Amino acid sequence: MRSGIVTTIMTEIAPTSSQHLHAEDALHAVRALYAEQLACLRGNLARFLAGEATGRVRAFYPYVQIEPADTAESALASFDTLASYGFVAGPGRYRATLTRPDLFADYYLDQFTRLIQHHRVPLQVGLSEEPIPVHFAVAEQGLTDADLSPARKRLLSLWFDAPDLAAMDDTVANGTADFAPDSPQPLSLFSAQRVDLSLQRLRHYTGTSAEAFQRYVLLTNYQFYVEEFVRLARQELAREDSAYVALVEPGNRITWRDGHVPAPDDLLAAIAGAPSSHAGASTGRLPQMPAYHLVKHDGEGITLVNIGVGPANAKNITDHIAVLRPHVWIMVGHCAGLQNSQQLGDYVLAHGYIRDDHVLDDDLPTWVPIPALSEVQLALEQAVAQVAGVRGLQVKRIMRTGSVASTDNRNWELLDHRIPLQRFRQGRAIALDMESATIAANGYRFRVPYGTLLCVSDKPLHGELKLPGMANHFYRGRVLQHLQIGIKAIEILQQQEATRLHSRKLRSHGDVAFR
């Protein structure tokens, strides 16, 4: 097997691979290879930081590969026509580089199992040609706190691999990737380096480690919602029979459920008390987009992220959450109501999006439709009815369904009013915000189910502007109910099979096999 260390001159050694007809065995092989390579890289970095001349040091990500053949046996494979993922397009060679099998164990096991069931051929596991950057192999403080001279810093970049932008683009997700005929086709949307980059960025932007993130995600842009979420989470953890085990807040501060003792191998236990890497951790300031996690042992709990204001933030955070492969993300924010019949505090359930945010134009053309996903739509509508205590047509008195326009211009009201009015009329827009279309479009791009439930905070076209006194009155009346509706919608979705959420609407012809 290829050595994790190559000194002075790199010598290519053909890597061996193992074959597995059981998903558990394939995952075990991935774990072993990753641990071996990581130990090698960390050990040699320690030698380097101690002043030794290590020479050139390299370690590589493991890969998983499948090669269905065009045979009679493959034609008889157990192909599930209801499935939206878990299979490849046809005969050939398909590969994914993998990272953090501790964090992604359940996810990898599910993908491996589906591939074997669909194609009835073994999975191959081996070492890829994709190097592990030293920055992703150690805790951030490991290099940041190192007291290196300028000469030693130059040696670090010469002897160890750094992150490579060529291995971290989103061309597979965007549908623009071009592969040579003799090269493997992708099994996954993301390379291992791309995943590792996002895990680091999540820790930086949210102030919490990736281990804390749950598979049901609420996104908001109001601190009021965060405060209510934390209050409700602590209330939930006080229940002895709660299905939730912990609340994780920025700085990796963990509140365990009353009487709960974490197991030694609990991923959360591993981060408890660990120093947080976000910029404001030592001063008590919140990170840029703080995250709060109401945790279940199986990762099926709820994460709330305060993304701040604007499409750039919305794209940034969803770019990185996407590598965790959540079951859904839902935007619960405020909007401008564009119809005179709407009242402050009414809800808007988006069933279409007008993309005037521009941040995704290079990744997803604006002519691509962003469809509503029925499972999410129904859950949100049911949640409004249950929390607000209304039924039937009465739901329509407090909630409108229609197109939501998202803009990158916070002061769009100062434009020549004829321009936005014409666009709103043509697009049948009933609400305007700055994030929802971005979040939905990125969900579509990354095959992550999405939804939007907004609350009308002002009506600029009808003289009701967002002014301090009006906003405070609005907040007091609706903040708690709106957040409760978002949580209730997730509870409804949690009771369904998760595979129902991952709609075939989000998958393209010949899409990657991994969800």
N, C-alpha and C positions, 0 to 999 in steps of 0.2 A: 504494500500500500504506500502511496505517496507520503513522504515525510512532511511533517509540518514545518521543518526547518530546512532552509537552503542557504548555505553559507558562501558568501562572496560571489559564486557563479551559480545561477539557477540551472539545475539539471532536470530535464523533463523525464518523469517516470510514469509510464502508463498506469493510471489508477485501476484498481480492481473494483468490482462491484459484486453485490450479493443479490440473490433473487428470492422473492417472498410471495407466497400465495395466501398469507394471512396478514391482515393489516397491522395487528399487534406486533408481529415480528418485524415488519418494515419500520414501524415507529421505533422499536427498540434499536434497530440498526442505525437509524438517523440520530437518535440520542447518543449512541456510543461514538459515532464519528464526530458529531459536533463537540461533545465533551473532550474528546482527544485533541481536536484541533484548537479548541479554546484554551485548554490547559497548556499546550505547547506555546501558544502565542503569549499568554499571560506570564508563563514562566520566563520566557526570553525577554519580555518587556521588563520584568523585575530585575533581571541581570543587567539590562541596558541602563535602567534607572540607578542601579548600584555602581555604574561606571564601567562595566565590562564592555569589551568589543565583541558584540554578538555576530557581526556580519549581517548578511541579508537573511531576513526571517519572513517566512510566509506561512499562512494557514488558509484553508479553503472551506467554503460552505459545503455541506452535503447536498446531494440532489436525490430526487425520486424521479423515476422514468418508467414509462409504459410503452410497449411496442406491439399494438394489436396488428395481427397479420390478416391479409385478405384470404381467409380460408373458410372452409365449410363450418369449422368449429366456431369461428368468430361470428359467422352469420347466425348461429344458433344462440348467441349470447343473450343473457336475460336482460333485454333492453326495456326499461320502464318509460313508456311514452308520456306519462304524466310528469316525469322528472324534468326539472329545468337545468340541472347540473349533474356532475358526477360521471360524465362520459366524454370521449373524444369524438371528433368528427368522422374518423375513418382510419384505415391502415396508415402506419407511419411511426414516427418516433416523437414522443412528447415528454417534456422535462420541466421540472421546477426546482430552483434552488431554495433551500429551506434554512430558517434560522429560529432560534429560541424554541426548541421542541418542548421545553418546560412550560412555556406560556401558551403555546399553540397545540398542546398534546391532543385535546379533545377535537379540535378543528382538523388537525392532520389525520387523526384516526377515522373521522367521518369521511374525509375525502378519499383516503386510501381504501376504505371498505367499499365505497360506492364504485370506485374504479374496478376493483377486483370482481365485484358482483356483476357489473355491466359487461366486462370484456373477457372474463375467465382466463386471463393470462397473468403471470407473476409481475410484481413490481420490482424494479431494479433500484438499488440504493448504492450510492458511491460518492466519491469526492468530485466536486465540480471544478471548473477552471476559474470560478469566481472567488477572488481572495476576500478574506475577512479583514476589513480595515481595523487597525489597532484601536482606533477611537471608539469602535463599536464593541470591542472585546473587553473593555474595562469600564469601571464606574467613571463618570465624568471627572470626579475629583482626582482620579489616578493620574491623569496627565495635567490637569489644570494646576494642581498643587505641586507638581514636580519642579524642582529648582534646577533648570537646565541652562547651561551657557548657550550663547548663540551657535557655537560650533556643534554642541550636542543636539540642539534642535534641528540643525541641518542634517545631522546623521540620522536622527529619528525618521525624517522624511525619506532618506535614502534607503534605510535598512528595513523599514516597516511600510506596509501598504496603507495608503490614505483612502478616504471615500472617493469613488470614481463616478462622476456625473453620468458617464456613458452607460453605467449599469443601473441608473436610478430614474430613467425617464418613464413616462406614462403612456408610451405609444401603444402598448398592448391594450390597455384600458380604453384608449381613444380610438382603437380600431385602425391605426395608421402604421403599425409595426410591419417591417419587411424583413423576412428571413430567407437566407440562402436555401436552395432546394435540399442540400445535404445536411443542413443544421436541424437540431431538434425544434419542434414547434412548442409553444408555451403551454404549460398545464395551469398556470396561475397568472393573475393580473399583474403581480408584483414580483420582482426579483428579491433575493434575500437582503441585498444592500438597501433597496428601497424600503423594505419593511423596517430594517434596523434604523435607518434615518428617521422614519416617522415615529418609532418608539422613543427615540431621543427627543424629537421635537415635541411630542405630547408631554413628556415630563417637563420640558422647559416652559411650554405655553400654559399648561394647566396646573402645574405644581404638584401633580400626582403621578405615580408610576403606572405603567401600562397594566400591571397586574391587577390594579383596582378597577379598571374599566369593565363595565357590564355590557350585555348584548342588546339592551333596550336603552336608547339614548334620547333624552330631551335636550333641545337646544333653545336657549332664550337669550334675550339681551337686556334683562332687567334684574337688578340686584334684589328687588322686592321678592321675586320668584325664588331666588336662592335662599333668602332668609326663611320663607315659608317651607321650602323643601327640607331644609335642615331641621326645622321645628317638627315637621311631620315625620321625618326619618327618626329623630330621637324618640318621638312618641311611639313609633312602630317598634323600635328596639326595646322599649320598656315592657313589651308584651312577651310573656314567657313562651307562647306558642307561635311566635313570629317565624315566618320562613326566611327572614333576613337575619344575617349574622353580624353585620358591621356597617358603620358609616365611615367613609374615608373622605377627609377634607384636605385642602391644599397644605403642602408640607408633609404629606403622608401621615397626617394625624388620624388615628384610628380609634373609634368608639365601638367597643364590642357589645353585642346584645347582652343584657343582664344574665349572668350565670354562664355565658358561653366561654369555653376555653378552646382556643385554636389548636389544631393538630400541628405537630412539628413541621410537617411537609406542606402546610397551608401557604399558598403563594403570598397571601396578605401578611402572614406572620413573618415572612422573609423581609418585607419592606417596613415592618413596624419599627419605629425608632431610627430608621436609616435617615441620614441627612438628605434633605431635599435639595435638588439642584436648581430650582427656579430662582431667578435673580433676587426676589424680595424675601426669600425664606428667613434670612437672618435678621431682617428689620421688621418683620411682621406685615409687610406690604403684600397685597395679593398679586399673583402672577397676572399676565395679560388676559388670559381666558380661564379663570379658575373652574375646576371641576369638582363635583361632589358625587359620591358613589354610595348608593344603598345596595349592599352586597349580598348576594346569595352564594352558597358554596359552589354551585355549578355555573356561576357566571351569568345567570339568567335574571339578574337584578336590574336596577335602574341607575343610569348615570345622567346627571344634569350638568351641562356646561354653559356658563355665561359667556357667550361669544363676543359680547360687545356689539358695536354698531357698524354696519357696512358690509358690502359683498366681499371685500378683500379678507376680512376676518372669517366670514362664512366659508369661503373657499379654503382658506388656510387650515382651519380646524378639521373640516371634513376630508381634506386631502389626507390627513394623518389618521383620523379615526377609521377611515376606510380600510386600512391594513389589518385592523382587528376583526374585520368581517362581522359587524353587528347585524342583528336581525332587522333592525329598523332604526331610523332617526326621524324625530318629529320636531318641527319648529313650533314653539308656543311663544309668540311675541305680539307686539302691538302694531297697529297699522292705521293709515288714514282711510276712513270710509269715503267712498266716492259717490254713493247714491244718497239722495236726499231722504229716502225712506229709512235709512239706517240711523240707529241711535248710538250715542256713546255707550260703550259696554257691550254692544252686540258682537256676536262671533262671526267669523268668516272662515268657512271650510273651503280651501282652495281645490278646485278640480281642474284648473289649467293655470299656466304661468306665462306672463309676458316678460321676456328677458331683456331688460334695459340696463343690466348690471355690468356687462362687458367683460368681466374678469375671466369668463370661461370661453370667450369667443374663439380663441386659438385652439382650444381642446375639444369643444363640442359646438358645431355650427348652430347658429340661431334658428335655422330652418328645421332642425331636429325636434319633433314634438316630444314633450315631457308628459307622459300619460298619468292619469290618476290611478292609484292602485286600490282596487275595491276593498281588500281586507282592511287596509289602513283607514280608508274613508268610512267604512261601516263602523269600525271601532270608535273613531272620533265622534261620529254622529250619535252612536249609542251612549257614549260617555257624556256628551252634552245633555242628552235627555235624562240620564240617571242622576247626574250631579245637580242639574238645575231643577229637577223634579217636574219635568214637562213630558208630554207624550204626543204622538201623532202630529197633526198640523201645528200644534202649539210650539213645536221645535222651530218652525220657520219664523215665528215671531221674534226669536232671539238669535237666529243663525241664518246667514245667507250662504249659498253655495255659488261659486263663480270663479272668474279668472282673477288672479292676483298679479299685479305688475310690481316688479322690483327694479329700483333705480340706483345708480351710483351717485346721484346728485342729491345731497341732503336738503338743499334749498331749491328743489324743483319748483316750489311755489313762486319763485322769483322769475321764472322763465316767462316768455310771452305765453299767456295762458291758453291761446288758441292751439299751440303745438301739443302740449300734453292732453288737452281736452279731445282733440281729434284722435290721438292714439288710444286714449281710454275708450272712446266710443267704438272705434273699429275693433278693438280687442275685447269689448264687453267687460272691461275691468270693473270690479266692484270694490277693490281695495288696493292700496299702494304701500309697500314697505321697501326695505333695502337688503333683505337677506333671503327671503323665502324661495325665490326662483333660483338663486345660487345653490341653496341647500338641496332643492329638488333635482336640479340639473346635475349636481355632483353625485347625488344618489343614483340617478339614471346612469351616469358615466361609469360609476364604480360598481354597479349592480347591487346597490344597497337600498332596500325598500325605504320609502320616505313618505312624509305627509306634512300638512300644514294646517294649524288651527290658530287664527289670529283674533285679536280683540280690538275693536275700534276705539282709538284713543282721541281722535279728532276728525273733523270734517272740513278741511281747508277750503274746498270748493263751495262750501255753504256757510262760510263765516264763522265756523267753530274751530278756531285755531288751538294748537297745543300751547296753552299759557299756564303758568305755574299754578294758579288757583284751580283751574279746570282740571289739570292733570292730577293734582292731589286728590280731588274729589273722586275722580275716575279710579285712581289706584285703590283708594279705600274700599270702593264698591265691588271691584272685580278681581283683584289680584289673587285672592285665595281660591275663588271658584275656578278661575281659568287654570291655575296650576293643578287643582284637584281633577279637572277634566283630563288634562294631559296624563296624569298618573293613572286615572281610571282607564283611559284608552290603552295604556300599556298593560294594565292588569287583564283587560279583555284579550289582548293579543297574546299574553303569556299563557292563557288557558287553551290556546289553539296549538296545533302542531306547527313548529317553527318553519318547516319546509313549505307550508302553505303561503307564507309571506314572500318567499323568494320566487316572485312571479316570473313566468316565461316571457312576460312583456319586457323584462330587463335583459334578456339574453338574445344574442345575435346568432346568425347562422355560423356554424363552426366555432362557437365561442369556447373559451377555456373551460376545462373540466372542473376546476376548483370553484366552489361557491364564492 
